[in-house]
Structure formats: structure tokens, C-alpha cells
Amino acid sequence: MSEHAAQIDRHYTTTGIDSRKLGFWVLIGSESLFFGSLIATYMVYRGQSTVGPFPHGPDGLLDIPLTSVSTFVLLMSSLAMVLALHAVQVSNRRGALIWLLATALLGAGFLGFQAYEFTHFWHEGLTLDRNLFGASFFILTGFHGAHVAVGVVWLLILMTEAWRHRLPASRALSVEIAGLYWHFVDVVWIVIFTLIYLIE
Amino acid sequence: MDTHAHASGNHAREDHARHPSPKVYVLIGLILTIVTAVEIAVYYIDALNDWSTAIIIPLSMSKFLLVVMFYMHLKFDNRLLTAVFAACGVLAIAVIVSLVILFKVLPYQALG
């Protein structure tokens, strides 16, 4: 890198880390605390509902096979995201477009599963104010779904940029930061799927 | 290409050189799928009912770590980023454990 280029590349700090990347990891740290608080609330209220519907048991609401499929969909979206990043890094525009679209579609698919689940629960009588399970479940998974929705919009914006030839390898960090957000949403779901669905 | 784009391009190439290959990404995806399938199998196997929590939690932790290390590149990036994430993660876990003890363990102990 020339001295002049180094001087104007002001995103890099004395830590050797790009300031945008470091800042985004700090944001992910704060998001961890945010979801930690919501998970703590769910854990405290777990098993405290005095009226149904209940999550587990013979008449339990949770549909494990359905949620297993949606979990698989979200995990595969993370794979598609890293393949999109790799495509941008090696200046493979077509690959970037395909994998960014795949990630966005898989994310939208996950949201579809969540919309179906919420609607089903609603018809079964579970609302935000029905019992402690309803309140803590909808708040936790609802905020997670909102994060997925933001991620899908972000991915579609990146896809538009790639379509317009405005996402060269020199802008790979923009895709990497979007990927960090997307993978964080994925790891939060790994925790939620375990604590809410798989552990009775 | 202007000098700024040239400098950023150099950093992109450096990052690319540090990151895993697509084969590794696919292998991690396969492992994540298999571990998820094992978790679900453990949930459904009645004989493992008493042990399901003890089996599922480490499996989920391994999935969490695989995504963070390989897909979020913490294994290959500056350790300061790992420190930032780990510090917040430990604090989040401490909040969860503290609240559960405060509201679900101590009240029952007080009742004897």
C-alpha cells in the first residue's frame, strides 16, 4: 500500500482493526446484553403460567418438527451469507448476487415460519396478555424476528448494490459487517431454540 | 481505481487470505446440520429423557462456537474482537444466571 493510500485509509486504527468492524462488534456486544435480558426474563417466568395454553406437555403448543425445519433454514442462510462474502472478496459478481439472494430468501422463509407459528398460537388462545409464557415468548421471539427482518432488508440493499456493479472486492467489508449481523441473529436463534423448544 | 479504493482493496485481499475457503464453510454447515439433527433426535428419544438437557446444551454450545469462530471469523481476526464479544457474553450469562437464582432458587429456599 502506498504511503498516501495509507494516510487516506482512515478507517484503520492503531489497533489494526477497521473502526467500522470494531464498532460493529461493540454493537453486537450490546445486542448480546439485550437478548440476554430477554432470555433471562423468559427463564424466570418459565413454568410460572397459571393458565394455559402451555408450551410443553400433552397439549403443548410448541411444534418441534416445524421449528426444526425453520432452524435448519436459518443455519443454511448463514452458510449462504459466508459464500456471498467469499464471492465478493474474489470479485465474483454473479456468485455474490446468487448467494445474497439465497440468504435473503432463506431469511424471509424463516420469517414465514415464524408468522405461521404466531398465527397458530393466536388461534389457540395464546396472546401477549394471556399468561407469562405468552408475554415472554412473544417478546423474545418477536424481537428476534424483527432483527431477521432488518437483516433481510439489509441483504436486499447489498444485492441491489451488487446488481448495479457497486459492490467490488474493495467493499467486501460492507458485506462482512452485514454478515456479522446475520450470523449474530443466527447464534441468538441457536440459544432460543435450545432453551424454549428443546428443553422442557 | 482511486487510492482509497486501492487501499480498501488491499485490506479486502488481506481479510480474504485470512478467512476459510468455501469448502471449510460448507463443511461447517454440514456439521451444524448434523448436530441439529442429533439435538432433535435426543429430544424425541424417551430413554434419554433424564439426560436430554445435559446432552443438548453442550451440543448447542458447540454450534454457537462454530458459527462465531468460523462464520464470524473470530478464530482468524484480531483477538480484541474476541475479547469484546466474550466480555459482553459473560456479562449476559451472568445476568441470566443471577436473575434465575434470585427469582427461582432463593424464594424456594426461603420457604424451606
Boltz contact constraints between the chains, C-beta under 6 A:
constraints:
  - contact:
      token1: [A, 1]
      token2: [B, 7]
      max_distance: 6.0
  - contact:
      token1: [A, 1]
      token2: [B, 10]
      max_distance: 6.0
  - contact:
      token1: [A, 4]
      token2: [B, 3]
      max_distance: 6.0
  - contact:
      token1: [A, 5]
      token2: [B, 3]
      max_distance: 6.0
  - contact:
      token1: [A, 5]
      token2: [B, 6]
      max_distance: 6.0
  - contact:
      token1: [A, 5]
      token2: [B, 7]
      max_distance: 6.0
  - contact:
      token1: [A, 8]
      token2: [B, 4]
      max_distance: 6.0
  - contact:
      token1: [A, 9]
      token2: [B, 7]
      max_distance: 6.0
  - contact:
      token1: [A, 15]
      token2: [B, 80]
      max_distance: 6.0
  - contact:
      token1: [A, 17]
      token2: [B, 78]
      max_distance: 6.0
  - contact:
      token1: [A, 25]
      token2: [B, 81]
      max_distance: 6.0
  - contact:
      token1: [A, 25]
      token2: [B, 84]
      max_distance: 6.0
  - contact:
      token1: [A, 26]
      token2: [B, 84]
      max_distance: 6.0
  - contact:
      token1: [A, 29]
      token2: [B, 84]
      max_distance: 6.0
  - contact:
      token1: [A, 29]
      token2: [B, 85]
      max_distance: 6.0
  - contact:
      token1: [A, 29]
      token2: [B, 88]
      max_distance: 6.0
  - contact:
      token1: [A, 32]
      token2: [B, 88]
      max_distance: 6.0
  - contact:
      token1: [A, 32]
      token2: [B, 89]
      max_distance: 6.0
  - contact:
      token1: [A, 32]
      token2: [B, 92]
      max_distance: 6.0
  - contact:
      token1: [A, 33]
      token2: [B, 88]
      max_distance: 6.0
  - contact:
      token1: [A, 33]
      token2: [B, 92]
      max_distance: 6.0
  - contact:
      token1: [A, 36]
      token2: [B, 92]
      max_distance: 6.0
  - contact:
      token1: [A, 36]
      token2: [B, 95]
      max_distance: 6.0
  - contact:
      token1: [A, 36]
      token2: [B, 96]
      max_distance: 6.0
  - contact:
      token1: [A, 39]
      token2: [B, 96]
      max_distance: 6.0
  - contact:
      token1: [A, 40]
      token2: [B, 95]
      max_distance: 6.0
  - contact:
      token1: [A, 40]
      token2: [B, 96]
      max_distance: 6.0
  - contact:
      token1: [A, 40]
      token2: [B, 99]
      max_distance: 6.0
  - contact:
      token1: [A, 43]
      token2: [B, 100]
      max_distance: 6.0
  - contact:
      token1: [A, 44]
      token2: [B, 99]
      max_distance: 6.0
  - contact:
      token1: [A, 44]
      token2: [B, 103]
      max_distance: 6.0
  - contact:
      token1: [A, 68]
      token2: [B, 40]
      max_distance: 6.0
  - contact:
      token1: [A, 75]
      token2: [B, 32]
      max_distance: 6.0
  - contact:
      token1: [A, 78]
      token2: [B, 71]
      max_distance: 6.0
  - contact:
      token1: [A, 79]
      token2: [B, 29]
      max_distance: 6.0
  - contact:
      token1: [A, 82]
      token2: [B, 25]
      max_distance: 6.0
  - contact:
      token1: [A, 82]
      token2: [B, 71]
      max_distance: 6.0
  - contact:
      token1: [A, 83]
      token2: [B, 22]
      max_distance: 6.0
  - contact:
      token1: [A, 86]
      token2: [B, 22]
      max_distance: 6.0
  - contact:
      token1: [A, 89]
      token2: [B, 12]
      max_distance: 6.0
  - contact:
      token1: [A, 89]
      token2: [B, 16]
      max_distance: 6.0
  - contact:
      token1: [A, 169]
      token2: [B, 9]
      max_distance: 6.0
  - contact:
      token1: [A, 169]
      token2: [B, 12]
      max_distance: 6.0
  - contact:
      token1: [A, 170]
      token2: [B, 5]
      max_distance: 6.0
  - contact:
      token1: [A, 170]
      token2: [B, 8]
      max_distance: 6.0
  - contact:
      token1: [A, 170]
      token2: [B, 9]
      max_distance: 6.0
  - contact:
      token1: [A, 170]
      token2: [B, 12]
      max_distance: 6.0
  - contact:
      token1: [A, 172]
      token2: [B, 12]
      max_distance: 6.0
  - contact:
      token1: [A, 180]
      token2: [B, 72]
      max_distance: 6.0
  - contact:
      token1: [A, 183]
      token2: [B, 67]
      max_distance: 6.0
  - contact:
      token1: [A, 183]
      token2: [B, 71]
      max_distance: 6.0
  - contact:
      token1: [A, 183]
      token2: [B, 72]
      max_distance: 6.0
  - contact:
      token1: [A, 186]
      token2: [B, 67]
      max_distance: 6.0
  - contact:
      token1: [A, 187]
      token2: [B, 64]
      max_distance: 6.0
  - contact:
      token1: [A, 187]
      token2: [B, 67]
      max_distance: 6.0
  - contact:
      token1: [A, 190]
      token2: [B, 60]
      max_distance: 6.0
  - contact:
      token1: [A, 190]
      token2: [B, 63]
      max_distance: 6.0
  - contact:
      token1: [A, 190]
      token2: [B, 64]
      max_distance: 6.0
  - contact:
      token1: [A, 194]
      token2: [B, 60]
      max_distance: 6.0
  - contact:
      token1: [A, 198]
      token2: [B, 43]
      max_distance: 6.0
  - contact:
      token1: [A, 198]
      token2: [B, 56]
      max_distance: 6.0
  - contact:
      token1: [A, 199]
      token2: [B, 53]
      max_distance: 6.0
